[in-house]
């Protein structure tokens, strides 16, 4: 097969033109027609700008194309000639076929080297040759990935011309291999064109070569050739790469789904461990909480008052300790309750200062010697030092502007150390929580980085999301990682019993003569349990029944009465909480 129908028509027209023009030409020059006259003729050209390209492709037994192109520019060569190769073409909906073009070099007609530069633009490779003053250029290169076993044979498929920088009047492609071809085809024109090339044949009656011809190829036009050979005659196979897309990068397949599920077992294991740790508290609460659900008073005459009662909280736990034990954080409420507890116990007094009706209320804290039989805990001593380091008196409004905020950090640290010293926690809760939070953030960052890498390079990015989820789970679960010891769980259960008592108890549980003293001791714990309004009102009522003008630890202006106590103590607690909340150490714990 030498020509397709359209080629035959073109050849017929060319033959007619030759029949008309040949006598005059022969008469003038005495020349005879050459053997090439049988090839389709190009459009007439004056020869000054006529460019042709003869491409020779030698296909070796390993499926590698060794190419040599002879480009003739006519009498006026361009300053630069750009030859474009298609190195990435669609293979199917998700993959592309890759052609590797290597060993690019160029020489002119006399064998001198021509400077060559290359640049890649998406799926094309542009080869730029400096052709100024050169009427001919010979371009050499190799191509891998053009051969692939197809059906019962082997097929060479290659875009022999991916584009020119100028119109080329005639492009011929000859493919030579160790075995003769069995079939061939070609298309030419713009990308995805289905128009057959000008002509194609198998090199005459012997059919040992594959030859293709395309005339008048404009810039951005292509010539695509396909040659079939017998099976196993030539080696090599297509180079296929999966195209990147968000959908393909996060493809959910049986393999990726299985790996994702296995990776999620890690956070599930952490969750189960957390449930078991928290379960110890729950089991202890069921058996021990009743021990704290009673009036926390000792009526054995302790304290020197025969027949009297004395406040004794469960396990002798102080308010700040209770707050830290419950939520495993030394926070604003714990410090506020401790200040109130120190006042109730006689280590400082609170005086509400006179103020106009619409002005803000302020309080003055006065340091007191305190009872000799009331030993201070380490964090309580540090808190008193933080309050009164500069003077034995301090206004609440001035605390934020003094060194008090900076000194609170040590108070918090001592509270955490107290948890370990009392053997309620094996490790300091804040250190344990920070360690797990850091680990969780690290795992999350690692998961995000792994997701990005896998998304760019593979289709396994979905599996890395399990690492991100695991890191997030560890970060959130870090709040629950400080585990109480057996002893800590028992104290915690007693504390919850005490809380239940304070939420439901009434004044009648304590003899009238002891109510002011005992209910005053209840008040700091009520701050921890968010029940301060109720016990402030009960304490004010008990004080009024005793005909007392005030409390030994709290006093107000001249016009202040005990009936105002509930509102006053509520305002004091809120104001002190605000002062502490505005410090850097507690700003994140509001």
Secondary structure, DSSP 8 states (H G I E B T S, - for coil): ----HHHHHHHHHHHHHHHHHHHHHHHHH-----GGGGS-------SSS--EEEEEEEE-TTS-EEEEEEEE-TTS--SEEEEEEE-EEE-SSSEEEE-EEEEEEEEETTS-B--EEEEEETTEEEEEEE-TT-SEEEEEEEEES-EEEETTEEEEEEEEE-EESS-EEEEEEEEEESS--SEEEEEEESTT---B-SEEESSSTT--SEEEEEEEE-TT-EEEEEEEEETTSS----EEEE---HHHHT---HHHHHHHHHHHHHHHHHHHHHHHHHHHHHHHHHHHGGGGSS--EE-S-TTS-TT--EE--GGG--HHHHHHHHHSS--HHHHHHHHHHHHHTTSEEEEE----TTS---EEEEE----TT----HHHHHHHHHHHSS-SEEEHHHHTTSSHHHHHHHHHHHHHHHHHHTTSBSS-HHHHHHHHHHHHHHHHHHHHHHHHHHHHH-S-HHHHHHHHHHHHHHHHHGGG---B-HHHHHHHHHHHHHHHHHHH--GGGS-GGGHHHHHHHHHHHHHHTT-HHHHHHHHHHHHHHTT-SSBTTEE--TT--GGGHHHHHHHHHHHHHHHHHTSTTTGGG-
